[in-house]
Amino acid sequence: SFWDGYTAEAFIKMDKDWTSDKHRWGNALGRVGNRGALPGYMGGDPEASSVLFAISNLREVQWEVVPASNASYSQTNWSGEIMRDTWYHIAVVCNPTTRETILYVEGAPVLRNVLNGQIGMRSASLNNPWILGASWWDGQRVDGFFGSIGEVRLVPKPLTPDQWLTARRK
């Protein structure tokens, strides 16, 4: 549940032939289980996964989780538009000390959500596996990612940029 915060990182590239009509909402990462099964969940799309790392119909990165500390509603970070056929490093850092979650694209902070005490991410069960390259909707794997997914890492604490996967370039 990442009570001490987290860092999620991935290298992703949308295929050059990606189109909104065919490939929108493709997920690079998800989690098995309906978020509506979480005790106290009152938000939208109860059939969806509690973790979504997707590309929207407008080619934006979406990071949406149901926080561990308050499973009533999901929390979402968005990027601006990203280009097809280009590798991107995406990092999401949830820091309980600063009480914020920040989405980074290529090291640049794109969107900060003030948590108001919301930390971590909830799953319907600790035994529910992660899904790489797709997501979950009402009992089925759906929304395959049309592109390439490089290295993916989840760390149970907030990392600084000098600790990210990109720091190996130096």
N, C-alpha and C positions, 0 to 999 in steps of 0.2 A: 504493500500500500504506500510505500515511500513516505513514511511519516517525517523523515528528516529531509524532505525535499528530493529532487531528482534532476538529472540531466539526461535528456534523450537526444541522440545525434544520429544522423544518417546522411549518406551521400546519395542523391537521387538525380535522375535525368529523365524527363519526359521524352518519349519517342518523337522523332521529327514529323511523323504522320499523325500525332495526337490531334483529335478534334473534340470539341465540346459535346457534339451530338453523340459520339460513340464512347468517350472515355472519361467524361466528367465524374467527379467524386471517386475516382480510383484511389485506393488506399495503399500506402506503402507499409503501414503497420496498423494492426487492430488487436482486439482481444476477444476471445470466445465468450459469449454470454450476453443476454439482453440486459441493458442498464435499468430497464423497468423492474427487474427482479431485485434491485438493490433496496434494502429497507429504507423507506422515507423518500424515495425518488419521486418527484412531482413534475419534472421537466418534460420537454418534448421528445418525440421519437423514442418511446420506451423500448422499441424493438431493436434499436441500434446498440452497438458495442459501447462499453464504458470508456474506450480509448479509440480515437480516430486521428490518423495522420494521413490526410487526403489532399488531393488536388481538386479544387472546385471547378465549376463550369467556366469560371473566369481565369483559370490557371493561377489561382492563389493557393498557397499552402495553408491548410487548415489543421490546427492542433486542438483537439477537443477532448477533454477528460471530465469525468465525474470526480470531484475532489474527494479524498479520503476523509477529510475532516467535516464535510457537509455534503452528503449524497443527495440533497434535494434537487439540485440543478447542475447541469454541466457548465463548464467554463471553456471559452474558445479564444484562441489566438489566431490571427490572420496575417498573412504577408500581403504585399502587393503582387502584381502579376510577375510570373517567372516565365522565361522563354523556353521553347521546345529545343531539344537536341543540345542542351547545355547542362553540364554537371553543376550541381549546387551542394554545398554543405549546409545542412539545416541543423540548428541546435535549439533546444527548448530547455530553459533552466528555471526550475521552481525553487525559490529560496525562502524557507520559512523565516529566516532572520529579517529579511527586507519585506516579507509578505507580498511577493510579486512573482509572476511567471513572465519570462521574456522569451520571445521567439526571435532567433537570429537567422539571417540569410547571409551566407558568406561573411560571417563575423559581425555584420552590422545589426544592431538591435532594431527590430521592425515594429513590434508591438509589445507593450507591457500591460499586463493585467494586474491591478492591485488586488490582492487576495482577500482582504478583509478577514484574515484568519484562516482562509482556505488553503490547505496544503495537501500534497500527495495526490494519489489517484486510486480510485476504488475499482474493484472487480467483483463480479457476482460470486466468485470463489477463488481462493488462492490457487486451486488446482486448475483453473481455466488457463489453457495455453495461450500464448501470443500467436498472432497470425502475421506472417511476413508476406507482403505483396497482395493483400486483400483485406476485407473487413468482415463484419458480421451483421446480419439482419434477420431477426426473428427465427433463429435456429439454423441458419445457413451461411456459408461463406459467400460473400458477394463483392462486387466492386473491385475487380482486379486492377492492379496498377499497370498501365500501358507505358512501359519505359524500362529503365534499368535502376536497380537498387544496389548500391555498393555496400560498404561496411555500415552496420547499424550497432549502436551501443546504448544501453540503458544503465545508468549508474545511480545508486540510491542516495545521492547527495548532490547539492549544487556544485558544479565545477566552474572554474574560471577559464577564460579563453586559452590561457597558457597550458591548460590540462586537457583540452579537447583533442580529438583525433587529428585535427589540422596542425597541431603544434609539432607533430613529427616532421613536418616539412623543413623545419629550421635546422 
